[in-house]
Amino acid sequence: AGSGDGGDGAGAGDGGDACSMRLDILAQAAENAAAEVPHRPRVLTRRRRRPHADARPGAPCCSFCHNESEFNLRTCPSCKSFMCHTCAGISTDLLSAIRLFLNEAPCKAWEELQCLGCQSVQHVDSSLADCMADIQKAIASSLKIRKNNKDCERLWYHVGLLFAVGGPFSGVFFSDTDRQFLEKMLNHEVTLKTKPSIGPWEAEMLGLSPDLILAVSRIYAGKFKLKPSVGALNDTDKRRILYVSADIGEHPTAHLMGAELMEMGRSQRAEVFLLCVAKEDRLKDLQSSSSRYRTALKRAYGQRFLELGHMDDKKIAQEIKQLSPNIIYLAGFHQLDDRIGVLDGVTAVIVQAVAHASTTGSRGVH
């Protein structure tokens, strides 16, 4: 859509065969992509994996998840192999925490979790699943205690660790009953006004109730106090905002933002600049296919509509530095000919479109 190649009538004369052929190709591509998706993060597979880029040669690592720990590794009581705190937390530590709340001995599956390094991933998965009944009993017993104590906090911490980290990483699927016990535990923690064992992000991932997620979020937010901002702009100063795009053209996304860009061009609180970094070949296409749209923007912004795509990244970065924007809105990472290098060494608040994380690993931007 929006490619300017007469898409409205494309394929009209191809017939149903051509359409079904394209659908078959898309379906096959989707199946191939799905087949390559691992069932769990590679961190917790038993296969050999590349060492981390920051790993030290010969450094000890967890014998189960193979991660080099930043903290002191623990030793497995059975085979004396190394265990990280997370893997130990969802096995031996969780076992010792629930024992205080069970009148009878734990199930035999707990014995299988004494040594993670000696087991296969599938074996650990089945053992964890068999232990869920004991975990439910321990949670129910702890909730009968009116006053909070260290034993309860210890149990809730390790149960939260299992649901937030151990479950998603181990391949264990929690039942609706398991989630109900977890919600009861979290509601109890919220009532006691203690920090919940599950964070708001994990709670959302686990599909807990929206009201509970909101309550957990409020407690977490209350633990972090905002510090006074340093070097804040005076309210009377105009913010200088730079909108950077490799594709300021006439397409659906541009139309969605066009009206706002027109309004921002007349803003009394901010001075807005548009920067197009499209290279010459792409710029010719934009001039022909999006002339009306670009003409309207140029008329609204005048000299604040910048076309610097003919320059290399370093020169564009220098131009941006001279402009000294306070905020850069980067409409990138989903466009043709993105040029993240134009922000090399630029000091500004960078806001990214389409909610892509950070700078997608680019080393050119701090």
C-alpha positions, 0 to 999 in steps of 0.5 A, spaced: 500 500 500 502 506 498 507 504 493 505 508 488 505 503 483 497 502 481 496 497 487 489 498 487 488 494 480 494 490 481 492 482 480 485 484 478 486 480 471 490 474 474 485 470 477 484 466 483 489 461 481 495 467 482 492 469 488 492 462 491 499 461 489 501 467 492 497 465 499 501 458 498 507 462 498 506 466 504 503 460 508 510 456 506 514 462 508 510 463 515 511 455 516 518 455 515 519 461 520 515 458 525 519 452 525 526 456 526 523 459 532 526 455 539 521 452 544 525 456 549 531 461 549 537 458 547 540 460 554 537 454 557 538 449 552 543 443 552 546 445 546 553 448 545 552 455 544 557 461 542 560 464 548 558 471 550 562 476 547 564 479 554 565 472 557 572 471 559 576 465 557 576 459 562 571 463 566 566 458 570 559 458 568 552 455 570 552 447 568 545 448 566 543 454 563 551 455 561 551 463 563 557 466 566 554 469 573 556 476 575 555 473 582 559 467 586 556 461 583 554 455 588 556 448 587 551 442 586 551 438 592 550 432 588 555 432 582 559 439 585 558 442 578 556 450 578 549 452 579 547 460 578 543 463 583 537 463 578 537 455 577 538 454 584 532 458 586 527 455 582 530 448 585 533 447 591 532 453 594 524 453 592 524 446 595 527 448 602 522 454 602 516 450 601 518 444 606 516 449 612 509 449 610 508 442 608 506 437 613 508 431 609 514 430 605 515 433 598 513 429 592 519 425 589 520 430 583 523 435 588 529 430 589 530 430 581 531 437 582 537 437 587 542 437 581 540 441 575 547 439 571 546 432 571 539 432 568 536 433 561 532 439 560 526 435 558 527 431 565 527 438 569 521 440 565 517 434 567 520 434 574 518 442 575 511 440 573 510 435 578 512 439 583 506 444 582 501 441 587 506 442 592 507 449 591 499 450 591 499 447 598 505 451 600 502 457 598 495 456 601 498 454 608 502 461 608 496 465 606 493 463 613 498 466 617 495 473 618 502 476 620 508 477 615 514 473 617 521 471 613 519 464 612 513 467 608 517 472 604 522 467 602 517 462 599 513 468 596 520 470 593 522 463 590 515 462 587 515 469 584 522 467 581 519 460 578 513 464 575 517 470 572 523 466 570 523 459 571 517 457 568 518 461 561 525 459 561 524 452 562 518 450 558 513 449 564 506 451 562 502 453 568 495 451 569 489 456 570 489 453 577 496 455 578 495 462 576 489 462 581 494 461 587 499 466 584 494 471 584 491 469 591 499 470 593 500 477 590 493 479 592 495 478 599 502 481 598 498 487 596 494 487 602 500 487 606 503 493 602 509 489 601 513 489 594 510 483 590 514 477 588 512 478 581 513 485 577 508 488 573 511 486 566 511 479 569 504 479 571 502 482 564 506 476 561 502 471 565 496 474 563 493 476 570 487 480 572 488 488 570 486 490 576 492 486 580 497 488 575 495 495 576 495 494 584 502 491 583 505 497 578 503 502 583 507 498 589 513 498 584 512 505 582 512 507 589 518 504 591 522 508 586 522 516 587 523 521 582 530 525 583 530 532 581 531 533 573 538 536 572 539 541 567 531 542 565 529 547 560 526 553 562 518 553 561 519 560 557 524 557 552 522 553 546 524 546 545 527 544 539 525 538 536 528 535 530 524 529 526 528 525 522 526 520 516 529 517 510 522 517 507 518 523 508 513 521 502 506 520 501 504 513 504 499 511 510 504 512 515 506 519 513 498 521 512 497 519 519 502 523 522 502 529 517 496 533 520 500 533 527 506 535 523 502 541 520 500 543 527 507 542 530 510 547 525 506 552 528 507 551 535 508 556 540 512 552 545 517 548 540 521 549 534 520 543 529 525 541 524 524 536 518 530 532 516 529 528 510 536 523 509 533 519 503 539 518 498 539 521 491 535 515 488 530 515 493 529 522 493 527 522 486 522 517 487 519 521 493 519 528 489 515 524 483 510 520 487 509 525 493 510 531 490 503 534 493 505 532 500 512 534 500 510 541 497 505 542 503 510 540 508 515 545 505 510 550 505 509 549 512 516 549 514 520 553 509 527 553 511 526 548 517 525 543 512 532 540 511 534 535 505 541 532 507 541 525 504 546 527 499 551 528 504 555 522 508 553 520 515 558 524 518 557 531 515 549 530 517 551 528 524 555 535 524 549 539 521 545 536 527 550 538 532 550 545 529 542 545 530 543 543 537 536 539 538 533 538 544 529 532 542 530 528 536 524 524 533 527 518 529 522 515 524 526 509 523 528 502 523 522 500 518 523 504 512 528 504 506 535 506 507 535 508 514 541 511 516 542 511 524 549 513 523 547 520 522 546 521 530 553 519 531 555 523 537 549 527 537 547 529 544 539 529 545 533 525 547 532 520 542 524 518 541 524 512 536 518 510 532 514 504 532 517 502 539 523 499 537 528 498 543 534 502 544 538 503 537 537 496 535 544 494 537 548 500 533 554 501 535 554 508 532 550 511 537 551 511 545 
